[in-house]
Amino acid sequence: MDWNMEAQRMEQEQHSPIAARLWLGNMLRDLREEAELTGAKVAKELGVHPPRISNIEKGRSVPSKLELAKLAEIFSVPKDLLPVLHELASQSRKKSWTTTYEDVLPEKYEKYLGLEEAAHSLKDWHTHMICGLLQTSEHSRALLTENNLYAAPHETDRLVELRMRRQQVLDRSPKPLQLWAIMEEHVLRRPVGGAEVHRRQLQHLLNMQEHPHITIQITPTSLGAHAGLDGPFSLLEIGDSYPTIVYIESRSGNLYKEDIKDISLHKSLYDQIQGAALSPVGSARLIAKIMKEAA
C-alpha cells in the first residue's frame, strides 16, 4: 500500500468515532500483514492476549496510547503515517452523536449507525417496510408507535428524531451516501398512518428517486417466488480496503456478518433480487400508479 497517499487522504477526512475505529483497525491490520507478523506474535510482543489484537483490528476496541506507540514500533510505521494513526485513535475515543439517544437505542444498534455513517454505499433489501432512510417522519411515527407498544410518547418522539437524523447521510457534502433500496410491492400498498400519510410517503419516494445517488426498485407481487423471500438485509460498503459488511436486523437481535462466504452469498442474493425487480423507471411508474389508486 502507498502509505504516503493513504496518510494524505486520511488527514483530509473527519470520521465518526465508530468509523475511526474501523479505519484505525484496518490500517493496523494492513501494517501487521505487511510486516509479515501473525496476530499471536504481535500479541506476545505487546504483552496482551491474542483476542485483544483481533478486537483492535476489527474496530471493536481502541488501542491505548502506549499500545499504539508499541504497535507503531513493531510495524516500523512510516513517520508520515504516525500522525494519522494518532488522529484516528483520538477520533475513536470521542463521543458519537448517537450517545444522545442511548436511552432509546436498541441493543447493538449504535454500531450500525456508525457503519451507516462511515459507508459510501448502502444496498438495502426490505420485504415488509420502506427503508428507514427513505421514510417520512409521519410514516416513521406510525410504524414506531405500532412496533413499540410499551414506549412512552416521548420515547417514540426520540426514535422518530433519531431516524430523521440518520437521513443526513443522504445530504452530506461532498459525498452523499449512495443508496440502492429494493422493496416488495405490497410494502407500498400498506396505508401506514392512514391515507394522507400513505400518499405523502409515496410522493416522497418519487421525489427521492430523482436524486442521482438514490436508486429505488420494486419487486412486483406478480413475480412470485424469488431469491429475497428469506428476509431483509443490507450490504454496507465502507471503502476499497475494508470488507463489505452484511447487516441483518430482527426483533431477536441484530447480526453483523463479515465472513467471506456470508458476504459472497448476500452479494449474490442482492444481484438476483436486483435483476428480478422492476427497473428504476418501471418502479417509479408503479409507485405513481399505487399512489393514484390510493387517492
ABEGO torsion letter per residue (X at the ends): XBAAAAAAAAAABBBBAAAAAAAAAAAAAAAAAAAGBBAAAAAAAAGBBAAAAAAAAAGABBBBAAAAAAAAAAAGBBAAAAAAAAAAAAAAABBBAAAAAAAABBBGAAAAAAAAAABABBBBBBAABBBAAABBAAAAAAAAAAABAABBAAAAAAAAAAAAAAAAAAABOABBBBBBBBBBAAAAABBBGEAAAAAAAAAAAAAAAABAABBBBBBBAAAEBBAAAAEBBBBBBAEAABBBBBBBBBAAEBBBBABAAAAAAAAAAAAAAAAABBBAAAAAAAAAAAAAAAX
